[in-house]
Amino acid sequence: MDGAEPSRIAESNDPSGPRPFIGRIGDKAFFLARSGSAPSPQWWLTGVDVKSGQPVFPAVPLLADINFPRCFINGPTELLCLSYELAATAWVVDAQSGAVLYNGPTDLRALPGPLVVKQTANYAVASAARQGVYGVGHRAETTWFVPGDGTVVGAADIDTTLATQDSTDKSDWNTTVFDVRDGRVLKPEEQDGTKLQNTVLYPGGFASVAEVDGKLTGVQFFDKTGKHLGGGIQGRPTTDRSGTLPIVARYEGDQSAVFSPDGGLLLDMPSGNKVVVGDSILLNENKSDAFPMWRQYDVNTGAKGAACDFNMGNFLGSDGTVFVFEVTNPKAGLAAKARDRNTCETLWTLPAAVDSLAHVWRVNDTLVRLSDDGTELTSLVAPS
């Protein structure tokens, strides 16, 4: 990657700046990079295998412009990049070899427009307001279509390819559940005339308030094919912040019920924001993001554990005893820190220069650090 300035991952402390981490396919992480300087920096698509540290393919040149492109994962084999223009250009890149499969005009847009692309699970979909959602093909064209209001909702970073969208008729509370791989709509098994409301997704399926022939039947559970697993619980389905377990918020009292993905009751506990980490579910007892207090519960027994003032919004991962968090304040002089999940004490910190480009991402089960100057990526291991 040639240029007057060093090539670097396109990290920026500007909230409106480029999104450097595009996503992952297994242990392969893909990034937007840049070289050169204004007014015509060169933008690149690059990838690295976080286990071996080897490049996935030679960096692919995109455009040379002050306006950065936006890139997406599109299935297990392709990447899609779009320029920020009214007459957009698309690049479709093979995720294994880096070969450019298509480079040319497209009706898709990275900015608001008739067909705005969104990352949903590991697929790119195109949303058309008040019309529906399209799939994206090998030449940056639309493929399958699911009618609806176009406000596609997926589940971030969990193992599901399902998504939902609401009806164009706002008086009709019906939700459509579909698979972003092929646009297949999931119809509740053997329940013609059933409408789904307040649908939430999680690995293995989804939960909805079901309306059958105009009558509400409570929260019902379905697997990832739409097969009915059971239900009838009174309340409203939610999910934990990590998106892994279905939860029903009771209509009466300050209680909620946590369920397994197949609809089995795990435990009753107070309502509030929850995060699942391994076999524990953490409840924010203070019900405040500014001053949180996360109480740990054993999912299998319901036993209470320690309560700590972690900022779970910055949670990266855990080995079972240590919680690792990203530090997002560029003035803090830290990129990450680890805390003991039982004593709540800080065990170690990862220093960074103040106002640097340092950043830490979780890629599958690997933590990857971007250097202070944005030029190097490093795999992190536990301190000895």
N, C-alpha and C positions, 0 to 999 in steps of 0.2 A: 504494500500500500504506500505509494509515493505521495509526497506532499511537502510543503515548506515547513510544516510543524509535525511533531511526532504523531504517528497514528495512535488513536486511542478509542476505547469503548466510549460510546456517545452518552456518558453519564452527565447530568447537569443538575445543579442545585435549584434551577428554575423550574417551578411546578408545571409551567407550560412548555418546557423543553422536551426533547425527544425521549422516547421510552427505550432505554438501551437493551433490556432483557426482553427478548421476543417470546421465549417459551422453551419448552424442552420436548424431546421425543426420547423417552427412556433416559439414558445417561448423557445424551447429547444436548448441549445447551446452545442456543442461537442468540446472537447479539447484533445490534446495529452499531457500526463503528464509523469513525470519520477521520479524514486526514486533510491537510491544507487548512486554509483560513478563509474568512469572509473576503469578498462577497460570493465566492464559489467554492466552498469546501466540497470534497469528494466524500460521498456516503458509500458504505460497504455493508454487505451481509457476510457475517462470519459465524463459525461454529466451533465448539470445542467439546471433546469427549472428557467429561469431568473425572472419569476414573483413571484414564491414561495421561491426560493433559495434552493429547495430540489434537491438531486441527481436524475437524470433520472433513473439510475441503478447503482449497485455496480461497481466499476472500473474494467475494463476487462484487464487482463494481455496480453500483446502482446509478445515481445521478449526481451531478455537480451543481449544487444550487444552495442558496441560503436556507431554503425551506427543506426540512428533512422529510424523508419518506416514512411511512408506517408499515410495519411488517407483521405477519400473522403466521401461525402454524396452521396448515390445512391438511389434516389427516396424518397418517403415519409416514407419508413419503414426500410431501411437498411443503414449500414455503411460498407465501404470497406477499409481495411488497407493492405498495401503491404510492404514487407521488401526491402531494397536497396541491392539486390543481383542479380547476373546473373541468378541464379536459384531461383527465388523469391518464398516466401511463402505468402499466402493470408489469411486474416481473414474476414469473412462476418458476421456482428453482427446485431442482431435485434435492431432497434433504440428505441424500447419501453421497452424491458426487459433486454437488454444486453446479451441475449443468443447468443452463438457462433454457427451460422448456418452452417458454413464451415470453416475449418482450414486445409490447405494443399497446394500442389503445384499449380502453375498457369502459364499460358503463358503471363500474363499481367506483365508490368514492371512500376516501379515508376521512373525509370531513362531512358534516351534515349535508344531505342531498337526497335525491330520489332513491338511491341504493347505497346506503352506508354500511360498510363492513364492520363486523364485530367479532371478537374472539369468543367462541362459546365452546367450552371443553377444549379439545385439541383440534377444532375445526373452525374455519372462517365461514360465516354466514352473512348474507346481505339482507338488511332490514329495510322494508318499504313501509313508511308510516301509513297506517289505516288500510293497508293492503295485505301484508303478510311477510313471510320470511322465505328467502331463497337459499339454496345451496350454491357453492362456488366450484366451478369446474377447472379443468387442466389448462384452459386458455383464458382464465379470469372472466369467464362467462357465467351467467346464472344457469342453474340446473333444476333440481326439484323445487317445488313450491308448496308451502303450507299457508293457507289463508288465515288471517287474523288481524290484530291491530298493529303488528310489527314490533311490539316491545318485547323482544325475545329475552328470556331470563334463563340463564344456565347456572351451573354450580361450579365454582372456581376450585381448581386443583383437587378435585376428588374423582374417583373412578366411576364416571358415568358419562354417557354420550347423550343423555336426555336433556331436553329443554322445554320451556313452556312459553305460551303467549296467550293473551286474553282475547276475547271476542271484540269485534269492531263495534258491537252494540253494547254501550256501557251499562245499559239496564239489564243485560244478560251476563250473569256472573260466571259463565262457562269458561273454563280454562282448557286449552288444547295441549296435550303432552305429545311430543314427537322426538324422533331420533335424528340428531344432526348429521349422522353419517349418510342417510339416504332419504330423509324427509318422511319416514314412515310414521303415521299417526297411531298412537296407542289408544285403542278403544277398551274401556273397562270390560273385562270378560263377562259374557252372558248377562250384561246389564244394559240392553238397548234403552235409550231414553234417559240414561244417566248423565248428569252434568257434574263436573268437578269444579270445586271452588277452593281458594286458598291452598293451592298445591305447592308442596315443598319436595325437593329432590335430595336424594342421598345415595351412597353406593348401594346398589342392589335394587333400587326401586323408587317409589314415591308415595306420599300420603296426601289425601285430599278430604275436604268435607264433601260428601256425595249427596246429590239431590236426585232422587228417583221419583219420576212421575210427579214432580212438584213438591215432594216431601223430603226434608232433610233427614239423613240417616246417620249423622255423626261422622267422625273421622274414620276413613277406610284406608287400608294399606294394600299396595299393589307391588308386584315385582317389576323388573326392568322390561318385561314383555307385556305388561298390562294385566297379568293374571291376578285375580283378587285373592288376597291372603287373609282377610278378616278385618275386623274393626267394630264400629258402632260406638266408639268412645265419644262422649260429649265434650266438646271443646274446639279449639282451633289448632291446626298443625303448624308447628314452627320447626326449627332445626337448631342444633348447636352452632356456634360461630364457625367451627371448623367444618361444618357441613356433613358430618359423618353419621349422626344418629337422629332419628325422628323424635320429636318432642310434642306433646299435646299440652297447650295452655288451657287450663280449666276455665270455664265460664264463671264459676263461683269459687270464691276464696283465692288466696294468693299461693296457689299450688300449680305444679305442672307434673306431667308423667313422662318419663324417659322410656323409649321403646327400642327394641332391637330392630334391625332392618326387616325382619320378617313379621313384625307387629307384635312381638312378645313383650310384655311389661317387664322392665328392668328395675325401676325404682320410682317412687314418688319423692318429690323434693320441692322446695320453694321455687317460685317463678323468678325469672331474671336471666340475664345473658349467661350463656354457658359455652364452655370449650372442652372438647374431648381430647385427652392426651393419653394414648395407650389405654390402660384399664381404669383410668380416672376421668371423672367429669368435674370440671371446675365451675363453680357458681360465683358470680360477682355479688357478694352479699351487700355491698354498699350501693349497688345499682347506679354507679357513677363511673364514667370513663376517666374523669379527671382525678378522682381519688378512689381507685378500685381496691377491693379486698376479695381475693379469689380463694374461696373455700374448696378444698378437694374432697370428693366423694369417690369411694370405690364403686365402680359400675356393677360389679358382681355381688357385693354384699351391702352396699349402701352406707358403709362405715365412713364417718367423717375423718378427714385428715387435717393437715395444716392449712392456715389461711395466710396468704402473702399478698403484698401490694404490687404484684407483677403488673406490667403493662402488656396484657396478652395480645393487644393489637400488633405488637412488634415481635411476637413469638416466631422463632425459626424452627425449632425442633428440640427433641429430648432423647437421651439415652435411657430414660427410666428414672434416673436420680437427679440429673442436672437439666435445667431449662436454659436454652440459649436464646438470646434476644438480639435483634438488630437495634442499634442506636441511630435514630433518624435525625437528631439535632446536629447539624453540621458544626455548631459551636462547642459541642461537648468534648471534642478531642478523642472520641471513641467510635469504633465501627460496630462493635458487638460486645456483649457481656454475658456471663453465665451465672446463674443463681441456683443454690441448692433448693430442691423442691420441698424439702421437709423443714429446714431451718430458715429458709428465705434469704440467707446471707449470700453476698456476692462472692463467687469463687475465683473468677478471673475476668479480665477485660482485654479487649483487643484495641490497642491505641491507633489513632489516626490523626493526621494533621488537621488543625482547625480550618474549616471552610474548604476542605479538600474534596476530591471526587470519590473518596473511599466509600465502598458499598459492599454489603454482604447479601448474597442470594442463596436460597436453598434450592438445589437442583436434584430432584429425586431424594436420595439419602445423603447427598454431599453438600457441604457448605463451601461456597466459592466467594473469595474476596477480591474486589477490584482495588488496585493500588491507589495511593493518594493522588498520583498524577493521571490515573485512568489508562495507563499503558499496559498493565500486566494483570492477569487473572491467576489466582493461586487457590489450590484446594486446601481446606483447613482440616486439621486433625486435633484430637483432644490433647491438651498440654500434658507432658509427662510429669 
